[in-house]
Amino acid sequence: MEEITILGAGLSGLSTSFHVGHQKCQIYEAKPYYGGHIYSTLRDGFTWDDGPHVSFRPGEYVQKLFAESVDGQFVEGPTCVSNYYRGNWIEHPAQSNLYQIPEPLRTKCLDSFLETRKKNPDPAQPVNYQEWLYQAFGPVFAETFPAAYTRKYWTTDPVNLGVDWIGERVFYPNIEDVVNGAKGPLDRLTYWVQGWRYPLKGGFLSYCNKFVQGSRIKYEKKLSKINFAKRMLWFDDQSTTQYKKLVSTIPLPVFIELSEDATQDVREAASLLRCTTFLSVEITLNHSAKRNEQWLYVYDEDKLSTRISIMENFSPNNAPPNCSGIAVEVYGSPYRPLPTDHPMVGKKVKQELIEMGLIEDEQAVTSLNVRHSPWGQVIFDHNRKPALETINAFLDQFGIVRVGRYAEWGYLMTHDCVLSSRDAAQIIEQK
Ligand SMILES: Cc1cc2nc3c(=O)[nH]c(=O)nc-3n(C[C@H](O)[C@H](O)[C@H](O)COP(=O)(O)OP(=O)(O)OC[C@H]3O[C@@H](n4cnc5c(N)ncnc54)[C@H](O)[C@@H]3O)c2cc1C
């Protein structure tokens, strides 16, 4: 029996095995391929990722590993991102680019922002994201832009979200930034993602190369039951195995559901965890991209399109010359179910892109594919923290190590997954 058993061959599972030493690990993966959420699909000369994936702010350690994965062959650039609002393009973040917001909305946003800051120069700690937005931007901007986007991307009202995920992710401007940004562009970028790297070839998946080399993966081994007391795993091909030390990178609610030992309170806690799910509408065009941005946010609530990626703006190898590959994310969750009529979604998204000027006309579309990703963003609603505490306390009793976005149930980006797996490798050695 291998010393360490790992569930899942996404980046977190591969990176845990890499850090522990592949010869000591056995990975079990449900799918017939590795990469998990950073898997890239190559089709008819186009490369697709699962939503926009760039490496940003990875820190020196992860940056080096990613660079070695692709033999130094990556594209690097400043972030170029915009927002679409009712026929207008506004650079991101909109709060420091009010000058691109049409009048009279621009003045209303500015006045409501200034009034809020004047009335409440030293606000109390907000208890939910809505309070945070109102304090940061004033009610007019807050409702028109981020609250609308929250309903589309997080699939619920901002009042239902906590504030523990925000950090630097949403730019909290000072008064001068907003006032000056209402007159014209600021002399600095205020988006927290300022620069990025992306593999030159093979899509984001190529960043796995270093981690997968030498790993021992059994594919099409979907965990179907687990018993922590007996240290037993069952898979859906009817096979079973025992483990000495276990690392899970699979989604926490699934892991608990499959556990024979989970108590009622732990099961109830797991049933409260919420995550978004999304459709990727992948459209190929016979003309080059109409815009230079890598990705775009869409604020109009009557549009399904939420975030749009222009694939060849990450790497020119992602699309054939003079063609464009556009991927559009459409979100759902238990709060707001995802549409089930995928052809309708594809059709509507295509019309939206024509309206936004990203597709010339119907004839420019050479293919359209709609793909479902069951796990998107962990929703930081008010249940998350207490539910997670109950589940973590239970799993800790059995020494189960959790690594990655869905096993830790947090806002982990790829570099966070690598760093978390490095820490986990040390913990496992000590167990
Ligand atoms: C839309 C979107 C955009 C993103 N953009 C970025 C970005 O720009 N930059 C960035 O750094 N990060 C980004 N991320 C985050 C990044 O994708 C994740 O942090 C990372 O891929 C998570 O890796 P993981 O290994 O923890 O999980 P996963 O990739 O989900 O891996 C888990 C693995 O477990 C397997 N599995 C599941 N259930 C079972 C089972 N029952 N039995 C066996 N195996 C099972 C799965 O098949 C999968 O291979 C984005 C995420 C999303 C959703």
The ligand as an SDF file (V2000), in Angstrom:
LIG
                    3D

 53 58  0  0  0  0  0  0  0  0999 V2000
  -14.2820   30.2580  -13.7980 C   0  0  0  0  0  0  0  0  0  0  0  0
  -13.0070   30.1620  -13.0320 C   0  0  0  0  0  0  0  0  0  0  0  0
  -11.9350   30.9630  -13.3890 C   0  0  0  0  0  0  0  0  0  0  0  0
  -10.7340   30.8650  -12.6950 C   0  0  0  0  0  0  0  0  0  0  0  0
   -9.6860   31.6740  -13.0530 N   0  0  0  0  0  0  0  0  0  0  0  0
   -8.5070   31.5570  -12.4350 C   0  0  0  0  0  0  0  0  0  0  0  0
   -7.3920   32.3760  -12.8350 C   0  0  0  0  0  0  0  0  0  0  0  0
   -7.4980   33.2150  -13.7240 O   0  0  0  0  0  0  0  0  0  0  0  0
   -6.2100   32.2000  -12.1900 N   0  0  0  0  0  0  0  0  0  0  0  0
   -6.0460   31.2900  -11.1870 C   0  0  0  0  0  0  0  0  0  0  0  0
   -4.9370   31.1740  -10.6500 O   0  0  0  0  0  0  0  0  0  0  0  0
   -7.0850   30.5120  -10.7800 N   0  0  0  0  0  0  0  0  0  0  0  0
   -8.3070   30.6170  -11.3760 C   0  0  0  0  0  0  0  0  0  0  0  0
   -9.3530   29.8280  -10.9810 N   0  0  0  0  0  0  0  0  0  0  0  0
   -9.1670   28.8910   -9.8550 C   0  0  0  0  0  0  0  0  0  0  0  0
   -8.5020   27.5600  -10.2660 C   0  0  0  0  0  0  0  0  0  0  0  0
   -9.2020   27.0000  -11.3510 O   0  0  0  0  0  0  0  0  0  0  0  0
   -8.5620   26.6090   -9.0830 C   0  0  0  0  0  0  0  0  0  0  0  0
   -7.9590   27.2010   -7.9630 O   0  0  0  0  0  0  0  0  0  0  0  0
   -7.8280   25.2820   -9.3190 C   0  0  0  0  0  0  0  0  0  0  0  0
   -7.9640   24.8150  -10.6220 O   0  0  0  0  0  0  0  0  0  0  0  0
   -8.3840   24.2630   -8.3430 C   0  0  0  0  0  0  0  0  0  0  0  0
   -7.6780   23.0600   -8.4490 O   0  0  0  0  0  0  0  0  0  0  0  0
   -8.0140   21.8250   -7.5050 P   0  0  0  0  0  0  0  0  0  0  0  0
   -7.0700   20.7470   -7.8590 O   0  0  0  0  0  0  0  0  0  0  0  0
   -8.0670   22.2810   -6.0990 O   0  0  0  0  0  0  0  0  0  0  0  0
   -9.5150   21.4060   -7.8700 O   0  0  0  0  0  0  0  0  0  0  0  0
  -10.0120   20.6840   -9.2190 P   0  0  0  0  0  0  0  0  0  0  0  0
   -9.2970   21.2430  -10.3790 O   0  0  0  0  0  0  0  0  0  0  0  0
  -11.4890   20.7410   -9.2000 O   0  0  0  0  0  0  0  0  0  0  0  0
   -9.5060   19.1860   -9.0370 O   0  0  0  0  0  0  0  0  0  0  0  0
  -10.2230   18.2330   -8.3120 C   0  0  0  0  0  0  0  0  0  0  0  0
  -10.1190   16.8920   -9.0540 C   0  0  0  0  0  0  0  0  0  0  0  0
  -10.8610   15.9140   -8.3110 O   0  0  0  0  0  0  0  0  0  0  0  0
  -11.5550   15.1030   -9.2330 C   0  0  0  0  0  0  0  0  0  0  0  0
  -12.7250   14.5040   -8.5330 N   0  0  0  0  0  0  0  0  0  0  0  0
  -13.8770   15.1170   -8.2000 C   0  0  0  0  0  0  0  0  0  0  0  0
  -14.7110   14.2400   -7.6010 N   0  0  0  0  0  0  0  0  0  0  0  0
  -14.0520   13.0610   -7.5600 C   0  0  0  0  0  0  0  0  0  0  0  0
  -14.3750   11.7720   -7.0500 C   0  0  0  0  0  0  0  0  0  0  0  0
  -15.5680   11.5000   -6.4910 N   0  0  0  0  0  0  0  0  0  0  0  0
  -13.4490   10.7810   -7.1550 N   0  0  0  0  0  0  0  0  0  0  0  0
  -12.2400   11.0130   -7.7200 C   0  0  0  0  0  0  0  0  0  0  0  0
  -11.8820   12.2100   -8.2330 N   0  0  0  0  0  0  0  0  0  0  0  0
  -12.7840   13.2270   -8.1400 C   0  0  0  0  0  0  0  0  0  0  0  0
  -11.9610   16.0480  -10.3560 C   0  0  0  0  0  0  0  0  0  0  0  0
  -12.2560   15.3380  -11.5490 O   0  0  0  0  0  0  0  0  0  0  0  0
  -10.7140   16.9360  -10.4600 C   0  0  0  0  0  0  0  0  0  0  0  0
   -9.8070   16.4340  -11.4010 O   0  0  0  0  0  0  0  0  0  0  0  0
  -10.5900   29.9310  -11.6190 C   0  0  0  0  0  0  0  0  0  0  0  0
  -11.6740   29.1190  -11.2670 C   0  0  0  0  0  0  0  0  0  0  0  0
  -12.8800   29.2380  -11.9460 C   0  0  0  0  0  0  0  0  0  0  0  0
  -14.0370   28.3790  -11.5290 C   0  0  0  0  0  0  0  0  0  0  0  0
  1  2  1  0
  2  3  1  0
  2 52  2  0
  3  4  2  0
  4  5  1  0
  4 50  1  0
  5  6  2  0
  6  7  1  0
  6 13  1  0
  7  8  2  0
  7  9  1  0
  9 10  1  0
 10 11  2  0
 10 12  1  0
 12 13  2  0
 13 14  1  0
 14 15  1  0
 14 50  1  0
 15 16  1  0
 16 17  1  0
 16 18  1  0
 18 19  1  0
 18 20  1  0
 20 21  1  0
 20 22  1  0
 22 23  1  0
 23 24  1  0
 24 25  2  0
 24 26  1  0
 24 27  1  0
 27 28  1  0
 28 29  2  0
 28 30  1  0
 28 31  1  0
 31 32  1  0
 32 33  1  0
 33 34  1  0
 33 48  1  0
 34 35  1  0
 35 36  1  0
 35 46  1  0
 36 37  1  0
 36 45  1  0
 37 38  2  0
 38 39  1  0
 39 40  1  0
 39 45  2  0
 40 41  1  0
 40 42  2  0
 42 43  1  0
 43 44  2  0
 44 45  1  0
 46 47  1  0
 46 48  1  0
 48 49  1  0
 50 51  2  0
 51 52  1  0
 52 53  1  0
M  END
$$$$
